[in-house]
Amino acid sequence: MASGGTFRNLLLVLPLYLALASLVGGEASRRFWIENDTFRKDGVPFQIVGGDVHYFRIVPEYWKDRLLRAKALGLNTIQTYVPWNLHEPEPQSWKFKGFTDIESYLRLAQELEMLVMLRVGPYICGEWDLGGFPPWLLTIEPALKLRSSDSSYLSLVERWWGVLLLKVAPLLYNNGGPVIMVQIENEFGSFGDDKNYLHHLVQLARRYLGNDIILYTVLSAHTF
Ligand SMILES: *[C@@H]1O[C@H](CO)[C@@H](O)[C@H](O)[C@H]1NC(C)=O
């Protein structure tokens, strides 16, 4: 009888212990990184099955429906661009509500247990007007050299990312959010090869997002 009681106690205690262990270890082990050419999530190898679902092309009322459909297709990760021109339609007129409420979109993806790869540009291409550049950039004199290390252009990128990346930082995976990677620029090689520009963007991203975030870029097929 005594040993039966002990056994029963063990059965009761074990799940409790496991639950506590995952609770205590949970935050500390929440980490996404690359090791030996393998994505690792919370210590175990992870295969990304991703696809693009762009919040700004969908009315917020349908976000959940679209994300659930993507999940039903087998996706575990969503990519989205961030269009600068919708978030700053006039200089410093920041828009983050309604269909530009990117934070709500990212949190919704997390609620639905999907990860996010965020494509912040600043140039996104994305079959979007001027690749997401606000049109007012073209009215500035002397003319900006877009997508280059032109200091006037870069200072406007810094102002924009200073607003955007502060919102993104708490949503990084290692900080408790869904964002596992952040994309810098898009198809840049096919346009120019100003390496200083890319280095500047990387430094800027790291200033707000830290050294652990995985940064990536995307080249177009005809770059190779
Ligand atoms: C990665 O490779 C190194 C060198 O072969 C090895 O020591 C390490 O354990 C590997 N890491 C994982 C997570 O497999």
PDBQT file of the ligand as one rigid body, heavy atoms in Angstrom, charges set to zero:
ROOT
HETATM    1  C1  LIG A 301      27.889  22.344 -34.370  1.00  0.00    +0.000 C 
HETATM    2  O1  LIG A 301      29.143  21.849 -34.854  1.00  0.00    +0.000 OA
HETATM    3  C2  LIG A 301      30.166  21.851 -33.871  1.00  0.00    +0.000 C 
HETATM    4  C3  LIG A 301      31.450  21.419 -34.561  1.00  0.00    +0.000 C 
HETATM    5  O2  LIG A 301      31.265  20.236 -35.291  1.00  0.00    +0.000 OA
HETATM    6  C4  LIG A 301      29.765  20.953 -32.693  1.00  0.00    +0.000 C 
HETATM    7  O3  LIG A 301      30.760  20.996 -31.695  1.00  0.00    +0.000 OA
HETATM    8  C5  LIG A 301      28.443  21.448 -32.128  1.00  0.00    +0.000 C 
HETATM    9  O4  LIG A 301      28.015  20.562 -31.103  1.00  0.00    +0.000 OA
HETATM   10  C6  LIG A 301      27.379  21.531 -33.223  1.00  0.00    +0.000 C 
HETATM   11  N1  LIG A 301      26.163  22.088 -32.660  1.00  0.00    +0.000 N 
HETATM   12  C7  LIG A 301      25.002  21.450 -32.690  1.00  0.00    +0.000 C 
HETATM   13  C8  LIG A 301      23.870  22.154 -32.053  1.00  0.00    +0.000 C 
HETATM   14  O5  LIG A 301      24.828  20.373 -33.223  1.00  0.00    +0.000 OA
ENDROOT
TORSDOF 0
